[in-house]
Amino acid sequence: MSKDFDDLQTQVRRFIDEEVIPAEPELDEGGDEAVARLARLRAAAKTHGIWALGHPADLGGGGRSFMETVLLNEAIGRSHYGQNAVGTWSMQDSLMLREHASPEQRDRWLGPLVAGEIRSSVGLTEPEVAGSDPTLIRSTAVLDGDEWVVNAHKWFTTGANIAAFTTVFAVTDPDADRHRRVSAIIVPTDSPGYTVVRSVPTLGSRHSVTGDHCEIRLTDVRVPATNLLGARGNGFVIAQKRLGPGRIFHAMRWLGQMQRAFELMVARAHERFAHGSRLIDKGEIQRYIAESATDIFYHRAALINAAEAVDRGSPARLEIGMVKTRGAALLHDVVDRAIQVHGALGLTPDTPLEAMYRRARYARIYDGPDEVHRATIARLLGKDITLAPWTAGGAP
């Protein structure tokens, strides 16, 4: 860890708690005022020197290590808007472009993306087939002279309604091996034939200042052949490499949500009086507090172990799958207990808990449902038990 990391982490935590969280009610309302407020937060983050800290320095980012970035997400995750306010939301797409984009693509898209001047989106999931199996993709891209002709139907293309481009994953080689059929193609969202069909509501979430989950259609959309991202047929590999580290970042942001919910729970238990004593003095409430603290402690330890594995150059598929599945469940449990301690108040928007609860349920599905990750864990360990992180084969 860098010598200044503790101070930096404190600075990020203070910015989230003192500037982003107080802005949440206005950001939740949406509209022009919310957009302006978010823009002011981004400008403030840049002024404070905490913008895009995990992005590589050669892209204009902070150049922080993977472990430092993971731990910063703990503080950033305290607010749903944290990653948008400090520029970390673009990290997965920025790293994808940094590795696979041509010089021309980098010049056009990468700099503005890291600076927060444009938004990106990814078209991977399709309504007609299981989103957990990208080899089933039906969207197509056919090379016609020096242009790709793209036909696609995607949904949960997050941010497409405000994005400058969508990286569309489509079948370019239908007769190839199932893991080599798909390619990634950059499609500007203002291309003729590109349509945002609707913003898809999710668990009560409607329009968001940070971009909606969109259903999109591409009908005979033509883009230059040079818009191919990476090698032809390499779409599956690009998608998996993009998703892997992001799952750790998600899980670390969940930790920030857990900690915030825990703080609200303890504060409520101290201030609320019922049936002859404060809630903090009642055994059942003490159990909620103890179980939640233990869940947070164990999730944090597992996350650090997974981040260390990535830092060593390991694909860390086991560790990432474990923290993704268990972390989503623990997030739900901690927030659920916090709501219970708040009683009816916890069901209202007067606290952030009801929104946190909805997002916690969603966490068990995005970036791979629990069942897929558990199947991967079982398959890998079933073939070679020494891959377990606590064995000699899986240890540092």
C-alpha positions, 0 to 999 in steps of 0.5 A: 500500500502507498504511504499516503493511502490511509489519508486518501481513504479518509479523504474519500470517506469524508467526501462521500459522507459529507458531500455525496450522501447529503445530495442523495435526496436531490439526486433521487428526484432526477431531472435537470437539477439532479444532473447539475448537482451530480456535475458539481459533485464530479467537479468537486471530486476533481478539485479534491484530487480523488477523481478516477483514482483506480484508473491507470495513470497513463489514462489520466487516472490516479494510478492506484493499485488494484488492492487500493482501488478495492479498499477505496470502493469500500468508502465509495460504496457507502452511497449509491451515487458514490462511483459516479461522483468520483469517476470510478464507474467507468473503470471496467470499460476504460480498462477494456478499451485500454487493452483492446482498443485501436489507437483510433478508438482510444483517441475517440473514446477513452480520454473523454470516458475517463474524464467523465465527459461521456458515458459508455454502455455495454450490450451483452444481455438479451431478452430472448436467451439466458443472460448468464450464458453469453454463448447463446447470444443471437445478435449478429454483425455481418461484414459488408465491404468496409462496414459491419451491419449490426442487428441486435436486441439487448436489454439491461444495457445500463446507461444507454439512454445517456451513453455516447456509445455501446459496446455490442457483443454480436455473433460474427462467426456463426460456424466457429467454436461456441466461445469464438463466435462472438465479437465486440463492436463499438456502436455510437448511440447516434447511429441510424437504426440504434433505438432505445426502446425503453428504460426498464424499471427494476425493483421500484427503480425508475429513471436515474440521473446516472443512467437507466437499464435500457432495452435497445434495438439495432436494426441494420446499423452500419458502423466502420469495420474499424469499430471492431474491438479487439480480435474478431471472435474474441468477444467472449474473452473480452466480456469475461475479463471485463466482468471479473475484477468488477465483481470484486468492486461490486462486493466491496461497494456492498461492504460500504452499504453494509457498514452504513446500514449497520451504523443506522441500525445501531443509532436507531437502537440507541435512540428508540425506546419501547416496552420499558427499555431502549432497543439496544438493551434487548437481547434480540436487537443485540443479536442483530447487531452481533450477527451483522458485525460478524457478517461485515468482518468476514465479508471484508476478510474474504474480499481482501483475500480475493483482491490479494489473489488478483494482485498476485496475477491469479484469475481468482475465479474461485475467490471472486465467485465466493465473494460475489455469491456470499457477499450478496446474501450478507448484504441482504441480511445486514440491510434486512436486520437494519430495516427490522430495527427501524420498524415501519420507518425502515419501509419508507424513503425517510431512510436509505434502507428501503432502496438499499434492500431493493438493490441488495436483492438485485445483487444476486443476479447482475454480473452472473446469478448466484447459481452460475457462480456456485456451479463454477466453484463446485466444478473447479474444486470437483476437478482439483480440490487443491485449488481451494484458497486455504490449501497449499495449491491455492495459497500464496 
